[in-house]
């Protein structure tokens, strides 16, 4: 648990993994003991190792277990809709919730395309530069949102991302008016995303965001159609979650 905690915190802070020596120093244990523990965790799929850098990160198996544990009913009901959206749009679809200032990917479905936007189940994404982030926060007031994403300057992201809180707030207001949000070159210069709210019932509170992310060259020409599919699928999912 110490090792997994260190890896999670380090990746969240730096976006990178740690080598055996780094982990051993962080947990104040012998290198040989840590090496054996990491080998066992790797065999079980709880950590992954980059063969180029030899650094360890938390594995998808652990992240998937953690992600699905928060709201099993939501995951169970929404999973068919995530798959339906991926098939309809022909791109990667995801279901995300907000936890501790990050968007957490609860479920992902991948379309059969050769070039894809990367988004792993259980991984986190920033809220200030993603369509799903605006959807997850759009029912909150300015003070509540500021407490989550911080004040100026906002963290560096893609060239299309808002750099000030005022610019971000305008995007939140637009998402409220539209009922969906589009991000273009915000998280990454070459990625476009579309998201809509999943509610606890048709008129209930927002509990998740249903989103698609794709290479911009492929999604941009089809944004109007994709928006319609995302909004319709999110609404159907919300209806299915009626208490």
DOMARVEX-67499 format. One record per residue (C-alpha): y, x negated, z. Coordinates in steps of 0.5 Angstrom, whole numbers, padded with zeros to 4 digits, always signed. Layout:
# residues N
YXZ
...
This chain:
# residues 243
+0000+0000+0000
+0005-0006+0001
+0003-0009-0005
+0004-0002-0009
+0011-0001-0005
+0014-0008-0007
+0012-0007-0014
+0015+0000-0015
+0021-0002-0011
+0022-0008-0016
+0021-0004-0022
+0026+0001-0020
+0031-0004-0019
+0030-0009-0025
+0026-0006-0030
+0020-0011-0029
+0014-0013-0026
+0012-0019-0021
+0007-0024-0021
+0002-0026-0016
+0007-0031-0013
+0013-0026-0013
+0008-0021-0010
+0005-0025-0004
+0012-0028-0002
+0015-0020-0002
+0009-0018+0003
+0009-0025+0007
+0001-0026+0005
-0003-0031+0002
-0003-0032-0005
-0011-0032-0006
-0011-0025-0002
-0006-0022-0006
-0009-0024-0012
-0016-0021-0010
-0012-0015-0008
-0008-0014-0015
-0015-0015-0019
-0018-0010-0015
-0012-0005-0016
-0012-0007-0023
-0020-0005-0024
-0018+0002-0021
-0012+0003-0026
-0007+0003-0020
-0003-0003-0023
-0002-0006-0030
-0001-0013-0032
+0003-0016-0038
-0001-0021-0041
+0005-0025-0044
+0009-0025-0038
+0003-0024-0033
+0007-0020-0029
+0004-0013-0025
+0007-0006-0025
+0005+0000-0022
-0001+0003-0027
+0000+0010-0030
-0006+0013-0026
-0002+0012-0020
+0004+0015-0023
+0000+0021-0026
-0003+0022-0019
+0004+0022-0015
+0008+0026-0021
+0003+0032-0021
+0002+0032-0013
+0009+0035-0012
+0009+0042-0015
+0001+0043-0018
+0003+0050-0020
+0009+0048-0024
+0004+0043-0028
-0001+0047-0029
+0003+0053-0032
+0007+0049-0036
+0002+0044-0039
+0000+0049-0045
+0008+0050-0046
+0009+0042-0047
+0003+0041-0051
+0005+0047-0056
+0012+0044-0056
+0010+0037-0058
+0005+0041-0064
+0011+0045-0066
+0016+0040-0067
+0012+0034-0068
+0015+0029-0063
+0013+0027-0056
+0015+0033-0051
+0016+0032-0043
+0016+0036-0037
+0021+0033-0032
+0024+0034-0025
+0029+0031-0021
+0027+0027-0015
+0032+0022-0011
+0037+0021-0017
+0032+0020-0023
+0028+0024-0028
+0021+0024-0026
+0016+0025-0032
+0011+0030-0029
+0007+0032-0036
+0007+0029-0043
+0004+0031-0050
+0004+0026-0056
+0005+0029-0063
+0001+0025-0068
+0006+0021-0071
+0006+0013-0072
+0013+0012-0069
+0014+0015-0062
+0019+0015-0057
+0016+0012-0050
+0016+0016-0044
+0010+0016-0039
+0007+0021-0035
+0010+0019-0028
+0015+0014-0030
+0023+0015-0028
+0029+0016-0033
+0036+0016-0031
+0040+0022-0031
+0047+0020-0033
+0045+0018-0040
+0039+0023-0042
+0039+0031-0044
+0034+0032-0039
+0038+0029-0034
+0044+0034-0035
+0039+0040-0035
+0037+0038-0028
+0043+0037-0025
+0047+0043-0029
+0047+0048-0024
+0050+0043-0019
+0058+0043-0017
+0062+0036-0019
+0061+0033-0012
+0054+0034-0012
+0053+0031-0018
+0057+0025-0017
+0053+0024-0010
+0047+0023-0015
+0049+0019-0021
+0055+0016-0018
+0062+0014-0019
+0066+0010-0025
+0064+0006-0028
+0057+0009-0029
+0051+0005-0031
+0051+0001-0037
+0046+0005-0042
+0046+0006-0050
+0053+0007-0054
+0053+0014-0054
+0052+0015-0046
+0058+0017-0042
+0062+0011-0039
+0066+0016-0034
+0064+0021-0029
+0069+0026-0033
+0066+0025-0039
+0059+0026-0036
+0062+0033-0033
+0064+0035-0040
+0057+0034-0042
+0054+0038-0036
+0059+0044-0038
+0057+0044-0045
+0050+0044-0043
+0052+0050-0039
+0055+0054-0044
+0050+0052-0049
+0043+0053-0045
+0041+0046-0048
+0043+0039-0048
+0043+0034-0054
+0043+0026-0052
+0044+0022-0058
+0044+0014-0057
+0045+0015-0050
+0039+0012-0047
+0037+0008-0053
+0041+0007-0059
+0035+0009-0063
+0033+0015-0059
+0035+0022-0059
+0033+0028-0054
+0034+0035-0053
+0032+0039-0047
+0033+0046-0044
+0032+0049-0037
+0025+0051-0034
+0027+0056-0029
+0023+0060-0023
+0022+0066-0027
+0027+0068-0033
+0033+0068-0029
+0031+0064-0023
+0034+0057-0021
+0032+0051-0025
+0026+0047-0023
+0025+0043-0029
+0027+0041-0036
+0023+0041-0042
+0025+0036-0047
+0023+0032-0053
+0025+0025-0055
+0024+0022-0062
+0027+0016-0066
+0034+0018-0068
+0032+0017-0076
+0027+0023-0075
+0030+0028-0071
+0037+0028-0073
+0036+0032-0079
+0032+0037-0076
+0036+0038-0069
+0038+0045-0070
+0031+0047-0071
+0028+0043-0066
+0034+0046-0061
+0031+0053-0062
+0024+0051-0061
+0026+0047-0054
+0030+0053-0052
+0025+0058-0054
+0019+0054-0051
+0023+0053-0044
+0024+0060-0044
+0017+0062-0045
+0015+0057-0040
+0020+0060-0035
+0017+0067-0036
+0010+0065-0034
+0013+0062-0028
+0016+0069-0025
+0014+0069-0018
